[in-house]
Amino acid sequence: MEYGFHARVAGPFDATVQRVLDALKAEGFGVLSDIDIQKAMKEKLGHEVPAHRILGACNPPLAYQALQAEPNIGLLLPCNVTVRQGEGDIVEVGFLNPDLMVELTSNPALRAVAQEASARLHRVRDALQS
């Protein structure tokens, strides 16, 4: 099983981040965390790296259902979405595959939640590519 799926988006990095945030919101996701990898690598290690952010996306109703089915599922939440500068004006957007929740826990009660989260995140990806 692939652990993620991706979109390649042409355009400026910051505008792409905003497009990702808007598309996530349209699918019922909020962003609980926003980790700026570029800034962290510069501050902590003195290394220059291309723009790269990790967005911790959460759909509260789906997260609640998952937590009811598997109390320790918080280890796998939220659904991470990465946005990183690729070559030229291409921005790579990656999505963690929610189906991994079922694979890693072997809990079939998570299947419906994972399928719904996956469908929503695939629609986000598709919206970015249109």
C-alpha positions as CSV (number, residue, x, y, z in Angstrom):
1,M,0.0,0.0,0.0
2,E,1.3,3.4,-0.9
3,Y,1.7,5.7,2.2
4,G,0.7,8.8,0.2
5,F,-0.5,10.4,-2.9
6,H,0.5,13.6,-4.6
7,A,-0.3,16.6,-6.8
8,R,2.1,18.7,-8.8
9,V,0.9,22.3,-8.9
10,A,2.4,25.1,-11.0
11,G,2.6,28.5,-9.3
12,P,4.2,30.4,-6.4
13,F,4.7,28.5,-3.2
14,D,2.7,30.8,-0.9
15,A,-0.3,30.9,-3.3
16,T,-0.2,27.1,-3.5
17,V,-0.3,26.8,0.3
18,Q,-3.4,29.1,0.3
19,R,-5.0,27.0,-2.4
20,V,-4.4,23.8,-0.3
21,L,-5.8,25.5,2.8
22,D,-8.9,26.6,0.8
23,A,-9.4,23.2,-0.8
24,L,-9.0,21.4,2.6
25,K,-11.6,23.8,4.1
26,A,-14.0,23.1,1.3
27,E,-13.8,19.4,2.3
28,G,-14.4,20.0,6.0
29,F,-10.8,20.0,7.2
30,G,-9.2,22.5,9.5
31,V,-5.5,22.8,9.9
32,L,-4.4,22.2,13.5
33,S,-0.7,22.5,13.0
34,D,1.5,24.2,10.4
35,I,5.2,23.2,10.6
36,D,7.6,25.3,8.6
37,I,10.4,22.9,7.8
38,Q,12.4,25.5,5.9
39,K,12.4,27.8,8.9
40,A,13.2,25.0,11.4
41,M,16.2,23.7,9.3
42,K,17.6,27.2,9.1
43,E,17.1,28.0,12.8
44,K,18.0,24.7,14.3
45,L,20.8,23.5,11.9
46,G,21.8,26.5,9.8
47,H,20.8,24.6,6.6
48,E,19.1,26.3,3.7
49,V,16.3,24.0,2.2
50,P,13.5,24.8,-0.2
51,A,10.2,26.0,1.1
52,H,8.4,23.1,2.8
53,R,5.5,23.0,5.2
54,I,3.6,20.2,6.9
55,L,0.0,20.9,7.5
56,G,-1.9,18.8,10.1
57,A,-5.3,18.6,8.6
58,C,-8.3,17.5,10.7
59,N,-11.9,16.8,9.9
60,P,-13.5,16.8,13.4
61,P,-16.4,14.5,12.7
62,L,-14.1,11.9,11.1
63,A,-11.5,12.3,13.8
64,Y,-14.2,11.7,16.4
65,Q,-15.4,8.6,14.7
66,A,-11.9,7.2,14.4
67,L,-11.2,7.9,18.1
68,Q,-14.4,6.1,19.1
69,A,-13.4,3.0,17.1
70,E,-9.7,3.1,18.2
71,P,-8.8,5.3,21.2
72,N,-5.1,5.2,20.4
73,I,-5.6,6.4,16.8
74,G,-4.4,9.8,17.8
75,L,-0.9,8.5,17.1
76,L,-1.9,8.6,13.4
77,L,-3.9,11.8,13.4
78,P,-4.2,14.4,12.0
79,C,-4.0,13.7,8.3
80,N,-0.7,15.3,7.3
81,V,-0.5,17.2,4.0
82,T,2.9,18.4,2.8
83,V,3.6,21.3,0.6
84,R,7.1,21.7,-0.7
85,Q,8.9,23.6,-3.4
86,G,9.9,21.4,-6.3
87,E,11.9,22.2,-9.4
88,G,11.2,25.6,-11.0
89,D,7.7,26.8,-10.3
90,I,6.3,23.4,-9.5
91,V,5.1,22.8,-5.9
92,E,4.7,19.2,-4.7
93,V,1.7,18.6,-2.5
94,G,1.6,15.3,-0.7
95,F,-1.3,13.6,1.3
96,L,-0.9,10.8,3.8
97,N,-3.1,7.9,2.8
98,P,-5.8,7.5,5.5
99,D,-6.2,3.8,4.6
100,L,-3.0,3.3,6.6
101,M,-5.1,3.6,9.8
102,V,-6.8,0.4,8.9
103,E,-3.6,-1.4,7.8
104,L,-1.6,-0.4,10.9
105,T,-4.3,-1.1,13.4
106,S,-6.0,-4.1,11.7
107,N,-9.2,-2.5,13.1
108,P,-12.0,-2.9,10.5
109,A,-14.2,-0.4,12.3
110,L,-11.8,2.3,10.9
111,R,-12.4,1.3,7.3
112,A,-15.4,3.6,6.7
113,V,-13.7,6.6,8.3
114,A,-10.5,6.0,6.3
115,Q,-12.5,5.7,3.1
116,E,-14.3,8.9,3.7
117,A,-11.2,10.8,4.7
118,S,-9.4,9.4,1.6
119,A,-12.2,10.4,-0.7
120,R,-12.2,13.9,0.7
121,L,-8.4,14.2,0.4
122,H,-8.5,12.9,-3.2
123,R,-11.0,15.6,-4.0
124,V,-8.6,18.2,-2.5
125,R,-5.8,16.8,-4.7
126,D,-8.1,16.9,-7.8
127,A,-9.1,20.5,-7.1
128,L,-5.5,21.5,-7.0
129,Q,-4.8,19.9,-10.4
130,S,-7.8,21.5,-12.1
